[in-house]
Amino acid sequence: MTIDLFQKTGAFAENKDVARDIRVRDIIPALERHEEVILDFAGVGAATQSFVHALISDLFRQYGNGVLDRVAFRSCSEAVKQIIRIVVDYMQEGMGIDTEDAPEA
């Protein structure tokens, strides 16, 4: 399943309630169906850390670090990549995972 984030957020992904809705309505049901989820950031120039945290942090809690094998990030600007890395590193550190081996956003 590919989720077009620009369609849901516009060029600046900042609303954490929108992120939560995407997670609950789109991402989690797809993961429960054992589908790969592609978060397509094409057209999204920037995102807040709170948006990305609301979008993916609960996935680590529910599915563990292996969720990164099932969720991919596509067409990310450098600004968005940096925010994703910060959130992923934070979640992995909280779970006691060595972040030097973390996959690239």
Biotite code that builds the C-alpha atoms (Angstrom):
import biotite.structure as struc

atoms = struc.array([
    struc.Atom([0.000, 0.000, 0.000], chain_id="A", res_id=1, res_name="MET", atom_name="CA", element="C"),
    struc.Atom([1.310, 3.434, -0.950], chain_id="A", res_id=2, res_name="THR", atom_name="CA", element="C"),
    struc.Atom([0.165, 6.427, 1.082], chain_id="A", res_id=3, res_name="ILE", atom_name="CA", element="C"),
    struc.Atom([0.439, 9.790, -0.692], chain_id="A", res_id=4, res_name="ASP", atom_name="CA", element="C"),
    struc.Atom([1.230, 12.116, 2.190], chain_id="A", res_id=5, res_name="LEU", atom_name="CA", element="C"),
    struc.Atom([1.111, 15.309, 0.117], chain_id="A", res_id=6, res_name="PHE", atom_name="CA", element="C"),
    struc.Atom([-2.541, 14.593, -0.617], chain_id="A", res_id=7, res_name="GLN", atom_name="CA", element="C"),
    struc.Atom([-3.207, 14.451, 3.126], chain_id="A", res_id=8, res_name="LYS", atom_name="CA", element="C"),
    struc.Atom([-0.826, 17.143, 4.422], chain_id="A", res_id=9, res_name="THR", atom_name="CA", element="C"),
    struc.Atom([0.172, 19.522, 1.662], chain_id="A", res_id=10, res_name="GLY", atom_name="CA", element="C"),
    struc.Atom([3.770, 20.727, 1.326], chain_id="A", res_id=11, res_name="ALA", atom_name="CA", element="C"),
    struc.Atom([4.314, 21.054, 5.079], chain_id="A", res_id=12, res_name="PHE", atom_name="CA", element="C"),
    struc.Atom([3.394, 18.048, 7.213], chain_id="A", res_id=13, res_name="ALA", atom_name="CA", element="C"),
    struc.Atom([2.750, 19.484, 10.652], chain_id="A", res_id=14, res_name="GLU", atom_name="CA", element="C"),
    struc.Atom([-0.622, 18.373, 12.008], chain_id="A", res_id=15, res_name="ASN", atom_name="CA", element="C"),
    struc.Atom([-0.054, 15.510, 14.440], chain_id="A", res_id=16, res_name="LYS", atom_name="CA", element="C"),
    struc.Atom([-3.791, 14.702, 14.456], chain_id="A", res_id=17, res_name="ASP", atom_name="CA", element="C"),
    struc.Atom([-3.611, 14.083, 10.706], chain_id="A", res_id=18, res_name="VAL", atom_name="CA", element="C"),
    struc.Atom([-0.536, 11.899, 11.298], chain_id="A", res_id=19, res_name="ALA", atom_name="CA", element="C"),
    struc.Atom([-2.394, 9.906, 13.951], chain_id="A", res_id=20, res_name="ARG", atom_name="CA", element="C"),
    struc.Atom([-5.348, 9.426, 11.604], chain_id="A", res_id=21, res_name="ASP", atom_name="CA", element="C"),
    struc.Atom([-3.047, 8.181, 8.824], chain_id="A", res_id=22, res_name="ILE", atom_name="CA", element="C"),
    struc.Atom([-1.425, 5.761, 11.272], chain_id="A", res_id=23, res_name="ARG", atom_name="CA", element="C"),
    struc.Atom([-4.719, 4.448, 12.660], chain_id="A", res_id=24, res_name="VAL", atom_name="CA", element="C"),
    struc.Atom([-6.789, 4.380, 9.468], chain_id="A", res_id=25, res_name="ARG", atom_name="CA", element="C"),
    struc.Atom([-4.170, 3.468, 6.869], chain_id="A", res_id=26, res_name="ASP", atom_name="CA", element="C"),
    struc.Atom([-0.841, 2.196, 8.196], chain_id="A", res_id=27, res_name="ILE", atom_name="CA", element="C"),
    struc.Atom([-1.916, -0.139, 10.998], chain_id="A", res_id=28, res_name="ILE", atom_name="CA", element="C"),
    struc.Atom([-4.697, -1.855, 9.001], chain_id="A", res_id=29, res_name="PRO", atom_name="CA", element="C"),
    struc.Atom([-2.253, -2.436, 6.127], chain_id="A", res_id=30, res_name="ALA", atom_name="CA", element="C"),
    struc.Atom([0.340, -3.900, 8.500], chain_id="A", res_id=31, res_name="LEU", atom_name="CA", element="C"),
    struc.Atom([-2.327, -6.101, 10.063], chain_id="A", res_id=32, res_name="GLU", atom_name="CA", element="C"),
    struc.Atom([-3.048, -7.404, 6.525], chain_id="A", res_id=33, res_name="ARG", atom_name="CA", element="C"),
    struc.Atom([0.701, -8.152, 6.242], chain_id="A", res_id=34, res_name="HIS", atom_name="CA", element="C"),
    struc.Atom([1.136, -5.548, 3.505], chain_id="A", res_id=35, res_name="GLU", atom_name="CA", element="C"),
    struc.Atom([4.206, -3.405, 2.984], chain_id="A", res_id=36, res_name="GLU", atom_name="CA", element="C"),
    struc.Atom([3.475, 0.282, 3.537], chain_id="A", res_id=37, res_name="VAL", atom_name="CA", element="C"),
    struc.Atom([5.170, 2.963, 1.462], chain_id="A", res_id=38, res_name="ILE", atom_name="CA", element="C"),
    struc.Atom([4.959, 6.448, 2.896], chain_id="A", res_id=39, res_name="LEU", atom_name="CA", element="C"),
    struc.Atom([5.374, 8.642, -0.180], chain_id="A", res_id=40, res_name="ASP", atom_name="CA", element="C"),
    struc.Atom([6.547, 12.145, 0.742], chain_id="A", res_id=41, res_name="PHE", atom_name="CA", element="C"),
    struc.Atom([6.682, 13.454, -2.863], chain_id="A", res_id=42, res_name="ALA", atom_name="CA", element="C"),
    struc.Atom([5.784, 17.142, -2.767], chain_id="A", res_id=43, res_name="GLY", atom_name="CA", element="C"),
    struc.Atom([6.193, 17.377, 1.009], chain_id="A", res_id=44, res_name="VAL", atom_name="CA", element="C"),
    struc.Atom([9.107, 19.755, 1.484], chain_id="A", res_id=45, res_name="GLY", atom_name="CA", element="C"),
    struc.Atom([9.209, 19.652, 5.266], chain_id="A", res_id=46, res_name="ALA", atom_name="CA", element="C"),
    struc.Atom([7.645, 17.941, 8.255], chain_id="A", res_id=47, res_name="ALA", atom_name="CA", element="C"),
    struc.Atom([7.696, 18.613, 11.957], chain_id="A", res_id=48, res_name="THR", atom_name="CA", element="C"),
    struc.Atom([9.196, 16.146, 14.363], chain_id="A", res_id=49, res_name="GLN", atom_name="CA", element="C"),
    struc.Atom([5.849, 15.886, 16.137], chain_id="A", res_id=50, res_name="SER", atom_name="CA", element="C"),
    struc.Atom([4.140, 14.917, 12.850], chain_id="A", res_id=51, res_name="PHE", atom_name="CA", element="C"),
    struc.Atom([6.639, 12.143, 12.095], chain_id="A", res_id=52, res_name="VAL", atom_name="CA", element="C"),
    struc.Atom([6.589, 10.987, 15.718], chain_id="A", res_id=53, res_name="HIS", atom_name="CA", element="C"),
    struc.Atom([2.773, 10.738, 15.653], chain_id="A", res_id=54, res_name="ALA", atom_name="CA", element="C"),
    struc.Atom([2.974, 8.961, 12.300], chain_id="A", res_id=55, res_name="LEU", atom_name="CA", element="C"),
    struc.Atom([5.448, 6.194, 13.180], chain_id="A", res_id=56, res_name="ILE", atom_name="CA", element="C"),
    struc.Atom([6.442, 6.024, 16.862], chain_id="A", res_id=57, res_name="SER", atom_name="CA", element="C"),
    struc.Atom([3.504, 3.871, 17.929], chain_id="A", res_id=58, res_name="ASP", atom_name="CA", element="C"),
    struc.Atom([4.427, 1.398, 15.175], chain_id="A", res_id=59, res_name="LEU", atom_name="CA", element="C"),
    struc.Atom([7.692, 0.672, 17.005], chain_id="A", res_id=60, res_name="PHE", atom_name="CA", element="C"),
    struc.Atom([5.773, 0.080, 20.227], chain_id="A", res_id=61, res_name="ARG", atom_name="CA", element="C"),
    struc.Atom([3.300, -2.283, 18.544], chain_id="A", res_id=62, res_name="GLN", atom_name="CA", element="C"),
    struc.Atom([5.552, -4.119, 16.082], chain_id="A", res_id=63, res_name="TYR", atom_name="CA", element="C"),
    struc.Atom([9.093, -3.566, 17.339], chain_id="A", res_id=64, res_name="GLY", atom_name="CA", element="C"),
    struc.Atom([12.077, -2.492, 15.272], chain_id="A", res_id=65, res_name="ASN", atom_name="CA", element="C"),
    struc.Atom([11.130, -5.034, 12.578], chain_id="A", res_id=66, res_name="GLY", atom_name="CA", element="C"),
    struc.Atom([8.438, -2.601, 11.437], chain_id="A", res_id=67, res_name="VAL", atom_name="CA", element="C"),
    struc.Atom([11.167, -0.883, 9.421], chain_id="A", res_id=68, res_name="LEU", atom_name="CA", element="C"),
    struc.Atom([11.254, -3.970, 7.206], chain_id="A", res_id=69, res_name="ASP", atom_name="CA", element="C"),
    struc.Atom([7.585, -3.365, 6.386], chain_id="A", res_id=70, res_name="ARG", atom_name="CA", element="C"),
    struc.Atom([7.397, 0.435, 6.206], chain_id="A", res_id=71, res_name="VAL", atom_name="CA", element="C"),
    struc.Atom([9.356, 2.339, 3.571], chain_id="A", res_id=72, res_name="ALA", atom_name="CA", element="C"),
    struc.Atom([9.843, 6.059, 3.077], chain_id="A", res_id=73, res_name="PHE", atom_name="CA", element="C"),
    struc.Atom([9.824, 7.327, -0.517], chain_id="A", res_id=74, res_name="ARG", atom_name="CA", element="C"),
    struc.Atom([10.629, 10.657, -2.201], chain_id="A", res_id=75, res_name="SER", atom_name="CA", element="C"),
    struc.Atom([11.769, 12.367, 0.984], chain_id="A", res_id=76, res_name="CYS", atom_name="CA", element="C"),
    struc.Atom([13.358, 15.805, 0.863], chain_id="A", res_id=77, res_name="SER", atom_name="CA", element="C"),
    struc.Atom([16.575, 16.202, 2.848], chain_id="A", res_id=78, res_name="GLU", atom_name="CA", element="C"),
    struc.Atom([14.616, 18.016, 5.569], chain_id="A", res_id=79, res_name="ALA", atom_name="CA", element="C"),
    struc.Atom([12.098, 15.180, 5.839], chain_id="A", res_id=80, res_name="VAL", atom_name="CA", element="C"),
    struc.Atom([14.869, 12.541, 5.828], chain_id="A", res_id=81, res_name="LYS", atom_name="CA", element="C"),
    struc.Atom([16.546, 14.303, 8.740], chain_id="A", res_id=82, res_name="GLN", atom_name="CA", element="C"),
    struc.Atom([13.333, 14.367, 10.799], chain_id="A", res_id=83, res_name="ILE", atom_name="CA", element="C"),
    struc.Atom([12.620, 10.692, 10.061], chain_id="A", res_id=84, res_name="ILE", atom_name="CA", element="C"),
    struc.Atom([16.152, 9.757, 11.157], chain_id="A", res_id=85, res_name="ARG", atom_name="CA", element="C"),
    struc.Atom([15.750, 11.714, 14.397], chain_id="A", res_id=86, res_name="ILE", atom_name="CA", element="C"),
    struc.Atom([12.466, 9.977, 15.246], chain_id="A", res_id=87, res_name="VAL", atom_name="CA", element="C"),
    struc.Atom([13.697, 6.507, 14.246], chain_id="A", res_id=88, res_name="VAL", atom_name="CA", element="C"),
    struc.Atom([16.900, 6.966, 16.268], chain_id="A", res_id=89, res_name="ASP", atom_name="CA", element="C"),
    struc.Atom([14.913, 8.193, 19.268], chain_id="A", res_id=90, res_name="TYR", atom_name="CA", element="C"),
    struc.Atom([12.550, 5.209, 19.125], chain_id="A", res_id=91, res_name="MET", atom_name="CA", element="C"),
    struc.Atom([15.388, 2.725, 18.689], chain_id="A", res_id=92, res_name="GLN", atom_name="CA", element="C"),
    struc.Atom([17.355, 4.221, 21.570], chain_id="A", res_id=93, res_name="GLU", atom_name="CA", element="C"),
    struc.Atom([14.243, 3.955, 23.725], chain_id="A", res_id=94, res_name="GLY", atom_name="CA", element="C"),
    struc.Atom([14.030, 0.282, 22.802], chain_id="A", res_id=95, res_name="MET", atom_name="CA", element="C"),
    struc.Atom([17.749, -0.312, 23.477], chain_id="A", res_id=96, res_name="GLY", atom_name="CA", element="C"),
    struc.Atom([18.660, -0.816, 19.805], chain_id="A", res_id=97, res_name="ILE", atom_name="CA", element="C"),
    struc.Atom([22.045, 0.239, 18.411], chain_id="A", res_id=98, res_name="ASP", atom_name="CA", element="C"),
    struc.Atom([21.201, 3.133, 16.067], chain_id="A", res_id=99, res_name="THR", atom_name="CA", element="C"),
    struc.Atom([24.451, 2.808, 14.095], chain_id="A", res_id=100, res_name="GLU", atom_name="CA", element="C"),
    struc.Atom([22.894, -0.220, 12.367], chain_id="A", res_id=101, res_name="ASP", atom_name="CA", element="C"),
    struc.Atom([19.606, 1.556, 11.647], chain_id="A", res_id=102, res_name="ALA", atom_name="CA", element="C"),
    struc.Atom([18.373, 1.661, 8.054], chain_id="A", res_id=103, res_name="PRO", atom_name="CA", element="C"),
    struc.Atom([18.479, 4.881, 6.061], chain_id="A", res_id=104, res_name="GLU", atom_name="CA", element="C"),
    struc.Atom([15.314, 6.940, 5.639], chain_id="A", res_id=105, res_name="ALA", atom_name="CA", element="C"),
])
